[in-house]
Amino acid sequence: MKAVINRIIPFSSVDGPGNRTAIFLQGCNINCKYCHNPETRKMCVQCGTCVNNCPAGALSFDADGKVAFDPAKCVQCDTCIHVCPNDSSPRTCEMTPEEVYAKVKKQIPFIRGISVSGGECMLHPDFLTELFRLAKQDGLGTLIDSNGTISFEDYPELMEVSDGVMLDIKAFEPEEHKKVTDVTNEMVLKNAVYLAETSKLYEVRAVIVPDLYDTENSVRKIGDFLAPYLKIHDIRVKIIAYRPMGVREEYAHYQIPDQEYLTHLADIMKEKGFEHVTVI
């Protein structure tokens, strides 16, 4: 069993509680207009555009005609990502859960857990299940960062070894969610309820892009929708400002929300009973 890994960040303080190792899987099933990591969206098609443009000679074709990456030569200029016509990256590798966890173990005892993101990591539920089982054997926490479009209820074994989910709600209204991502959000909201009822909804995230969708209405309705579940389990909220860094050129023109507006949205959630609201 293997998955394509985009990158592994040994130490992260923004992907869940405490110091954690963050693992990013390649491939996504939606199309967020404001995606800050568009190079994680699709798989490499071996077109070679990156090979021809790499200034450090870190990319080449192997004997099978596939793009080969030499990390020793890479200078992290990201030219390969910028020139890729397919929202992908040549700096990925296929790994088993055991191979990924071998890299995680190097950080023990300096981490509290692992968080797996993407792309969309729920495209690989069996891989996640095995990786989390390995982490649990060493007492590490396990979190999933997901866009919520794949049913969690269908994977009880994964839920058993997952401490929780950091769930993106891109927009509350179905048509606005479709405008932002190209898909509606019925499954996202169904997942939110299932996770909240089972105390697995660790955090809800909303990226604030005021001129792409009605952000205040969305935040208010997310609050109303989830507030009844606070009596079951605390739900953290993260209000995230859109920023153009890394965004595809055709979507880099949106307004950046100011701190006053972000604080206003955070106050709305606090008024609805959410005690842990973070603005970033």
C-alpha positions as CSV (number, residue, x, y, z in Angstrom):
1,M,0.0,0.0,0.0
2,K,1.5,3.3,-1.1
3,A,0.4,7.0,-1.4
4,V,2.1,9.9,-3.1
5,I,3.6,12.2,-0.6
6,N,4.1,15.8,-1.4
7,R,6.2,16.7,1.7
8,I,6.7,16.0,5.3
9,I,7.3,18.8,7.7
10,P,9.1,17.4,10.8
11,F,8.0,20.1,13.2
12,S,4.8,22.2,12.8
13,S,2.9,24.3,15.4
14,V,0.0,25.3,13.1
15,D,-1.4,21.8,12.2
16,G,-3.0,20.9,15.5
17,P,-2.1,21.1,19.2
18,G,1.5,21.2,20.2
19,N,4.5,20.4,18.1
20,R,3.6,17.9,15.4
21,T,4.9,16.3,12.2
22,A,2.7,17.3,9.3
23,I,2.4,15.0,6.3
24,F,0.9,16.3,3.0
25,L,-0.5,13.8,0.5
26,Q,-0.7,14.6,-3.2
27,G,-4.0,14.9,-5.1
28,C,-7.3,16.7,-4.4
29,N,-10.8,16.1,-5.5
30,I,-12.1,19.7,-5.5
31,N,-10.9,23.0,-7.0
32,C,-10.6,25.8,-4.4
33,K,-10.2,29.1,-6.2
34,Y,-8.0,30.4,-3.4
35,C,-5.9,27.2,-3.0
36,H,-2.6,28.2,-1.3
37,N,-0.9,24.9,-2.3
38,P,-2.1,24.3,-5.9
39,E,0.9,22.2,-6.6
40,T,-0.7,19.5,-4.4
41,R,-3.9,19.3,-6.5
42,K,-2.9,16.8,-9.2
43,M,-0.5,14.0,-10.1
44,C,2.5,14.5,-12.3
45,V,1.8,13.6,-15.9
46,Q,5.5,13.3,-16.8
47,C,5.3,16.1,-19.4
48,G,8.8,17.3,-18.7
49,T,8.2,21.0,-18.5
50,C,9.9,21.2,-15.1
51,V,12.9,19.2,-16.4
52,N,13.5,21.8,-19.1
53,N,13.2,24.7,-16.8
54,C,15.0,23.6,-13.6
55,P,18.0,26.0,-13.2
56,A,19.8,23.6,-10.8
57,G,19.7,20.4,-12.8
58,A,17.8,18.6,-10.1
59,L,15.3,17.2,-12.5
60,S,15.8,14.7,-15.3
61,F,14.2,11.8,-17.2
62,D,15.0,8.3,-15.9
63,A,15.4,5.2,-18.2
64,D,11.6,4.7,-18.2
65,G,10.9,8.3,-19.4
66,K,9.6,9.5,-16.0
67,V,10.7,12.6,-14.2
68,A,13.4,11.9,-11.7
69,F,14.2,14.3,-8.8
70,D,17.6,14.7,-7.1
71,P,17.1,16.4,-3.8
72,A,20.8,16.9,-3.3
73,K,20.8,19.3,-6.3
74,C,17.6,21.1,-5.4
75,V,17.9,24.8,-4.3
76,Q,14.2,25.1,-3.4
77,C,13.6,27.9,-6.0
78,D,10.2,26.4,-6.8
79,T,10.7,27.0,-10.5
80,C,9.3,23.5,-11.2
81,I,6.1,24.3,-9.4
82,H,5.7,27.7,-11.1
83,V,6.1,26.3,-14.6
84,C,4.0,23.2,-14.1
85,P,0.9,23.3,-16.4
86,N,-0.9,20.7,-14.3
87,D,-1.0,22.0,-10.7
88,S,1.5,19.3,-9.6
89,S,5.0,18.9,-8.4
90,P,7.9,16.6,-9.5
91,R,9.2,16.6,-5.9
92,T,6.9,13.9,-4.7
93,C,7.5,10.3,-3.9
94,E,5.5,7.1,-3.4
95,M,5.8,5.8,0.2
96,T,4.2,3.1,2.3
97,P,2.8,4.0,5.8
98,E,5.8,2.2,7.3
99,E,8.2,4.4,5.3
100,V,6.4,7.6,6.3
101,Y,6.3,6.6,9.9
102,A,10.0,5.8,9.9
103,K,10.5,9.6,9.2
104,V,8.0,10.5,11.9
105,K,9.8,8.4,14.5
106,K,12.9,10.6,14.1
107,Q,11.1,13.4,15.9
108,I,10.0,11.4,18.9
109,P,10.0,12.5,21.8
110,F,9.8,16.1,20.5
111,I,6.3,15.9,19.0
112,R,2.9,15.3,20.4
113,G,1.4,13.8,17.3
114,I,1.0,13.7,13.6
115,S,-1.4,15.6,11.3
116,V,-2.1,14.5,7.7
117,S,-3.3,16.9,5.1
118,G,-3.1,17.3,1.3
119,G,-4.3,17.7,-1.3
120,E,-7.1,15.7,0.2
121,C,-5.8,12.9,2.5
122,M,-9.2,11.2,2.7
123,L,-8.6,9.9,-0.8
124,H,-6.4,7.4,0.9
125,P,-8.3,6.1,4.0
126,D,-6.6,2.7,4.2
127,F,-3.2,4.4,4.1
128,L,-4.2,6.8,6.9
129,T,-5.6,3.9,9.0
130,E,-2.3,2.0,8.9
131,L,-0.2,5.1,9.5
132,F,-2.3,6.1,12.5
133,R,-2.1,2.6,13.9
134,L,1.7,2.9,13.8
135,A,1.5,6.3,15.5
136,K,-0.8,5.1,18.2
137,Q,1.6,2.3,19.1
138,D,4.1,5.0,20.2
139,G,1.4,7.1,21.9
140,L,1.2,9.9,19.3
141,G,-1.9,11.9,18.6
142,T,-3.5,11.6,15.2
143,L,-5.4,14.3,13.3
144,I,-6.9,14.6,9.8
145,D,-7.0,17.8,7.9
146,S,-9.8,17.5,5.3
147,N,-12.1,19.3,3.0
148,G,-14.9,17.0,4.2
149,T,-16.2,15.8,0.8
150,I,-15.6,12.1,1.5
151,S,-17.7,10.4,4.1
152,F,-15.9,9.7,7.4
153,E,-18.8,7.5,8.6
154,D,-17.8,4.9,5.9
155,Y,-14.4,4.3,7.6
156,P,-15.0,3.3,11.2
157,E,-11.6,1.7,11.5
158,L,-9.9,5.0,10.6
159,M,-12.1,6.9,13.0
160,E,-11.2,4.5,15.8
161,V,-7.5,5.5,15.5
162,S,-8.1,9.2,14.7
163,D,-8.2,11.7,17.5
164,G,-10.1,14.1,15.4
165,V,-10.6,16.1,12.2
166,M,-9.7,19.6,11.3
167,L,-12.6,20.2,8.9
168,D,-12.8,23.0,6.2
169,I,-16.2,24.5,5.6
170,K,-15.4,26.5,2.5
171,A,-18.8,28.2,2.5
172,F,-22.1,27.3,4.2
173,E,-24.5,27.9,1.3
174,P,-24.3,25.0,-1.2
175,E,-24.2,27.2,-4.3
176,E,-21.5,29.4,-2.8
177,H,-19.5,26.3,-1.8
178,K,-19.8,25.3,-5.5
179,K,-18.6,28.7,-6.6
180,V,-15.6,28.4,-4.4
181,T,-14.7,24.7,-5.0
182,D,-16.7,23.5,-8.0
183,V,-18.7,21.1,-5.7
184,T,-21.6,21.6,-3.3
185,N,-21.3,20.9,0.4
186,E,-24.0,18.4,1.4
187,M,-21.4,15.8,2.4
188,V,-19.3,18.4,4.2
189,L,-22.2,19.4,6.4
190,K,-23.2,15.7,6.9
191,N,-19.6,15.0,8.0
192,A,-19.6,18.0,10.3
193,V,-22.7,16.6,12.2
194,Y,-21.3,13.0,12.3
195,L,-17.9,14.3,13.6
196,A,-19.5,16.6,16.2
197,E,-21.9,13.9,17.5
198,T,-18.9,11.5,17.9
199,S,-16.6,14.1,19.5
200,K,-14.3,13.9,16.5
201,L,-14.7,17.5,15.2
202,Y,-11.5,19.0,16.6
203,E,-11.6,22.2,14.6
204,V,-13.6,24.0,11.9
205,R,-11.8,26.2,9.4
206,A,-13.0,28.9,7.2
207,V,-10.9,30.9,4.7
208,I,-12.2,34.4,4.4
209,V,-12.4,35.7,0.9
210,P,-15.0,38.6,1.1
211,D,-15.4,39.2,-2.7
212,L,-15.7,35.5,-3.6
213,Y,-18.6,34.6,-1.3
214,D,-20.7,36.1,1.5
215,T,-18.2,35.4,4.3
216,E,-20.2,37.0,7.2
217,N,-23.4,35.1,6.4
218,S,-21.4,31.9,6.0
219,V,-19.6,32.3,9.4
220,R,-23.0,33.1,11.1
221,K,-24.6,30.0,9.7
222,I,-21.7,27.8,10.5
223,G,-22.0,29.0,14.1
224,D,-25.7,28.4,14.3
225,F,-25.3,25.0,12.7
226,L,-22.6,23.7,15.0
227,A,-23.4,25.5,18.3
228,P,-25.9,22.8,19.5
229,Y,-23.0,20.3,19.5
230,L,-20.9,22.3,21.9
231,K,-22.7,20.5,24.7
232,I,-21.2,17.3,23.5
233,H,-17.6,18.4,22.8
234,D,-15.6,21.6,22.5
235,I,-15.2,22.7,18.8
236,R,-12.3,25.0,17.9
237,V,-12.7,27.5,15.1
238,K,-10.0,29.0,12.9
239,I,-10.7,32.1,10.9
240,I,-8.1,32.2,8.1
241,A,-7.4,35.3,6.0
242,Y,-7.1,34.8,2.3
243,R,-3.6,35.8,1.1
244,P,-2.4,35.7,-2.5
245,M,0.9,34.0,-1.8
246,G,1.1,30.7,-3.7
247,V,-2.4,31.2,-5.3
248,R,-2.8,30.5,-9.0
249,E,-2.4,33.7,-11.0
250,E,-5.9,33.8,-12.2
251,Y,-7.2,33.8,-8.6
252,A,-4.6,36.0,-7.0
253,H,-6.7,39.2,-7.3
254,Y,-9.1,38.8,-4.4
255,Q,-9.3,41.2,-1.6
256,I,-7.3,40.5,1.5
257,P,-9.6,40.9,4.6
258,D,-8.3,43.3,7.2
259,Q,-7.8,42.5,10.9
260,E,-10.8,44.4,12.0
261,Y,-13.1,42.4,9.8
262,L,-11.5,39.1,10.8
263,T,-11.9,40.0,14.5
264,H,-15.6,40.8,13.8
265,L,-16.1,37.3,12.4
266,A,-14.3,35.8,15.4
267,D,-16.6,37.7,17.8
268,I,-19.6,36.3,16.0
269,M,-18.5,32.8,16.7
270,K,-17.6,33.7,20.3
271,E,-21.1,35.1,20.8
272,K,-22.5,31.8,19.7
273,G,-20.6,30.0,22.4
274,F,-17.4,28.9,20.7
275,E,-14.6,29.6,23.3
276,H,-11.5,28.7,21.2
277,V,-11.5,30.9,18.1
278,T,-8.3,31.7,16.4
279,V,-7.6,34.3,13.7
280,I,-4.7,33.9,11.3
